[in-house]
Amino acid sequence: MASVQSDDASQRETRLGLLAAIGAYGSWGILTLFYAHLSHVPPMEVVSHRVGWSLLVLSLFFVWRKRWGEVWQIFRTPRTLLILLATSVLISVNWLTYIWAVSNGQATEASLGYFIVPLVNVAMGYVMLSERLSRLQGVAIGLAVVAIGLQLALLGTLPIVSMTVAVTFGIYGYLRKIVPVGANLGLLIELILISPFAIGFLIYVHGMGEGHLIGYGTKTTMFLLLTGLVTYLPLLWFSSAAQRLRMATIGVLQYMNPTIQFLVAVFVLGETVSTSKLVTFALIWLSVLIYCYDALTASRRQKKKPTPLQV
């Protein structure tokens, strides 16, 4: 009976994890449409609002949970603080690039960058952590490199937006992996560190009479105010999913985000993808399929390994 109850509880936790993951990655994908409604606002101003309102939401959460002591502890740890300063710059550049892309009809390029992110993570693990690459991982990374080379050859330009999104988020992920700080606490510290610049910029633009929070309609005001909530909620759901699901499952589900971004960009925002650029996308998607297949087969092999006898 105890075993049956344990299995039921495990299945319930897995279902909750799946719902949380779908909520997180689905929300991140649909955010393309959210920020498209702010395309008339300069991207720097949108990012500054996102930093400011996210800081408010997350600070209230930490006050409610009586966790503010954890914040002071980080500020007493110079090495951790220095790494989080670097991640705050990286995530700001990532947000700015993504929002600029959405505002300038290049959301498909941003989605391509998020498709590449896991491959960047694998490559960084190989270079920075001396992690071994499987043969299929090597093939996947090779295909991504070929895709970027083909775009350069066919179109004469590098996919700057895609590469900036992928590299900034890839390095961000690596640094967050080596720093012993949880997702919520880490984001709060990053927001604290970057907020003087963001809030200072907002004070400047509003002082010049160029701010968009007031005087540009109720919809603009509402969307700018909501940037904090739409930043925090998916992170909360992701943290819940990460606690309940295997990493292989998380690794596959993460492609919901760029897939939804791409579909929204093409079918809702009306972006066009040239035949030449479609070749780049096709190769990246092939590399993603290879990567996912390798991750799933590795996970299955790990599950089939016999459990050592307890002494």
Disulfide bonds with the S-S distance in Angstrom:
none
